[in-house]
Amino acid sequence: MRLVPILLATAIAAALPSAAIAHGATVHGNAQTRITDTSMAVAAQLRETALASRLAWDITESLTTEVGPRLAGSEADARAVEWAKAKFAELGFDRVWTEPVTFPKWIRRGERAEVLGANAQPLALTALGGSPAGTIEAEVVRFADLAALEAAPAGSLAGRIAFVDYRMERARDGSGYGPGSRVRSRGPSAAIRAGAIGFVMRSAGTDSHRNPHTGITRFDEGLEPVPSAALSVPDADQLARLLARGTVRLRLALDCGWDGEYTSQNVIGEMTGASRPDEVVLIGGHLDSWDLGTGAVDDAAGIGITMAAAVHIARLPQRPARSIRVVAFANEEQGLHGGSAYAKQHGADVARHQLVAESDFGAGRIYAFNTGAPAHAEAAEARIAEALAPLGIERSDEGGPGPDVIGISRAGATWAWLGQDGTDYFDLHHTPDDTLDKIDPEALAQNAAAYAVFAYLAADAEGDFGSTPAAPAAE
């Protein structure tokens, strides 16, 4: 997952079209959107049904067990697409279809690092997605943070390996990930500009295990990429201690790189609405994962939560007015490719999207709710929050669109945010430890209940939440 934490998400939300900006906006004099007492009573029963169900767990268990790791462009990616198509059909979705998503294919074959000389020892690390292959031996230079590396003069790291030793901070809302992920995304280019022949970093993670955290990196245009990797947190500590004792030479060997293009699929399932079936509430997660673990919290959980929520809604005696659309997005991890493809395919239909939301922050309990709806939908949003309150969820002024719905939100769709507790999410994120046993089934059921209540009430609301095509960007 390339998470959009609260601070970044709020900034994104501020840049969205005026129809999707938070409370207080005036949009074309729209009538007030309302949710009836009848709908609220149905939502209360739906909430209890979903809380008592293990369906979200069963779906998550199926994906992580039957497919396992799902690196974009891999053989397992193709199996995941087939799994999703079959699972939507098995669960009784009325419509199931796919839409192609093409992207560059990156592969990992092997990786190793070792300190050379008198203190010779191996270090646990993993190549960053997008890194080239290469074997290098060089002196290591430590930097406390990204700013220190970016300030290094051109040529000052000639023939050396840059090491950024930035320690990511733990936070419930995931806000510590912003600075940590910037080391990963910008650090390699900064190292190259200073003359480095390789780059290593303390993993963007909050655990203390010998599990390195991978993730995508980028190289600025015009720079020749160099081998780039992340050390596990204990190994970053070890390297820092060795450097405090004197010069350290490191041998870094990465066997990985880009390998042409690949076409995967967004897999979409839809439960048809009762009276306005052409309008949709979109929920979903991303189908791909990194290859080190089994992609349980990132993001099989999101797939399980949203598939289950739609099924719970469809099993009601009376369906809501609008359709519930669940999207299993392709290749989120390496650049939001599935979300971008969806926005391109459906941008012209943005007004048909009542609300859009993505579950892509693990399986911790949801604690907060918000939307980007304008003033005429504020009362309806308050009623959704009222229905979510028994689940321990409070209405918030924070939040923003999930990663894969950023594109369609920028096209004018109104986002919703159900904020999960991510206190321990970055202990697992992009590591071999991202496995099913880390998920609490009761917390997963709370998530599914929240998504079911939210999606049902949004789909059955009388009136809209402000989705409207965005004005063309100024030249």
Secondary structure as GFF3:
##gff-version 3
##sequence-region A 1 475
A	DSSP	alpha_helix	6	14	.	.	.	ID=ss1
A	DSSP	three_ten_helix	18	20	.	.	.	ID=ss2
A	DSSP	alpha_helix	37	51	.	.	.	ID=ss3
A	DSSP	alpha_helix	55	66	.	.	.	ID=ss4
A	DSSP	alpha_helix	75	90	.	.	.	ID=ss5
A	DSSP	beta_strand	95	115	.	.	.	ID=ss6
A	DSSP	three_ten_helix	117	119	.	.	.	ID=ss7
A	DSSP	beta_strand	121	123	.	.	.	ID=ss8
A	DSSP	beta_strand	125	127	.	.	.	ID=ss9
A	DSSP	beta_strand	134	143	.	.	.	ID=ss10
A	DSSP	alpha_helix	146	150	.	.	.	ID=ss11
A	DSSP	beta_strand	161	164	.	.	.	ID=ss12
A	DSSP	alpha_helix	177	193	.	.	.	ID=ss13
A	DSSP	beta_strand	198	202	.	.	.	ID=ss14
A	DSSP	beta_strand	228	231	.	.	.	ID=ss15
A	DSSP	alpha_helix	233	245	.	.	.	ID=ss16
A	DSSP	beta_strand	249	271	.	.	.	ID=ss17
A	DSSP	beta_strand	276	286	.	.	.	ID=ss18
A	DSSP	pi_helix	296	300	.	.	.	ID=ss19
A	DSSP	alpha_helix	301	314	.	.	.	ID=ss20
A	DSSP	beta_strand	322	329	.	.	.	ID=ss21
A	DSSP	alpha_helix	337	346	.	.	.	ID=ss22
A	DSSP	three_ten_helix	347	352	.	.	.	ID=ss23
A	DSSP	beta_strand	353	358	.	.	.	ID=ss24
A	DSSP	beta_strand	366	371	.	.	.	ID=ss25
A	DSSP	three_ten_helix	375	377	.	.	.	ID=ss26
A	DSSP	alpha_helix	378	388	.	.	.	ID=ss27
A	DSSP	three_ten_helix	389	391	.	.	.	ID=ss28
A	DSSP	beta_strand	394	395	.	.	.	ID=ss29
A	DSSP	three_ten_helix	403	405	.	.	.	ID=ss30
A	DSSP	alpha_helix	406	410	.	.	.	ID=ss31
A	DSSP	beta_strand	416	420	.	.	.	ID=ss32
A	DSSP	alpha_helix	425	428	.	.	.	ID=ss33
A	DSSP	three_ten_helix	436	438	.	.	.	ID=ss34
A	DSSP	alpha_helix	441	460	.	.	.	ID=ss35
###
